[in-house]
Amino acid sequence: MFEHCESWKVVVSIEDQYSIWPNSKAIPLGWTATGKEGTREECLKYIKEIWVDMRPRSLKKLMDPNSNIF
C-alpha cells in the first residue's frame, strides 16, 4: 500500500504501541507522532530500540501491583 514512500514517521497509539506511517498521509485517529522521522529502515530501527515492553498500556496497568484499578 505504501511501499513507494521515502519519508516516514514513527507514531504511537494510546495503548503505547508503535508503528510507522508515511509523512505524506494524515495520522489515523488514536495515534500520535513521536517526532522521529526518516527512512523506513531508520524508523523501524528506532522502534526496535525504544519499544522494549510489547504489552499494551492497559495490560501494564492491570499487571501493576500498585495500580488501583480494582
C-alpha positions in Angstrom: 0.0 0.0 0.0 2.7 2.5 1.0 5.7 0.6 -0.5 7.0 3.6 -2.5 7.1 6.1 0.3 10.5 7.6 1.0 9.8 9.6 4.2 8.2 8.0 7.3 7.4 9.0 10.8 7.1 6.9 14.0 3.7 7.0 15.6 2.4 5.7 18.9 -1.1 4.6 19.9 -2.9 5.4 23.1 -2.0 1.9 24.1 1.8 2.6 23.8 2.1 0.5 20.6 4.4 1.8 17.9 4.2 1.8 14.1 5.5 3.8 11.1 3.3 6.0 8.9 4.1 7.8 5.7 4.8 11.5 6.1 2.5 12.3 3.2 -0.5 10.8 5.0 -2.6 12.1 7.9 -2.0 10.2 11.1 -5.0 7.9 12.0 -7.2 8.7 15.0 -5.8 7.2 18.2 -2.2 7.6 17.1 0.3 10.4 17.7 3.6 11.4 16.1 6.6 10.8 18.3 8.8 13.3 16.5 11.0 10.7 14.9 11.1 10.8 11.1 13.3 9.3 8.4 13.6 6.4 6.0 11.5 3.3 6.7 14.6 1.5 7.9 15.6 4.3 10.3 12.1 4.5 11.8 11.9 0.7 12.3 15.4 0.7 13.9 14.2 3.5 16.3 11.1 1.5 17.2 13.2 -1.7 17.9 15.4 0.4 20.3 12.7 2.0 22.3 9.7 -0.4 22.3 11.1 -3.0 24.7 7.9 -3.8 26.5 5.3 -5.0 23.9 2.4 -5.1 26.4 -0.3 -2.6 25.7 -0.7 0.2 28.3 -4.0 -1.3 29.6 -2.3 -4.6 30.3 0.7 -3.0 32.0 -1.7 -1.1 34.3 -3.7 -4.2 35.0 -0.5 -6.1 36.0 0.9 -3.3 38.1 0.5 -4.2 41.8 0.4 -0.5 42.7 -2.5 0.1 40.3 -5.8 0.9 41.9 -8.0 -0.4 39.0 -9.9 -2.8 41.3 
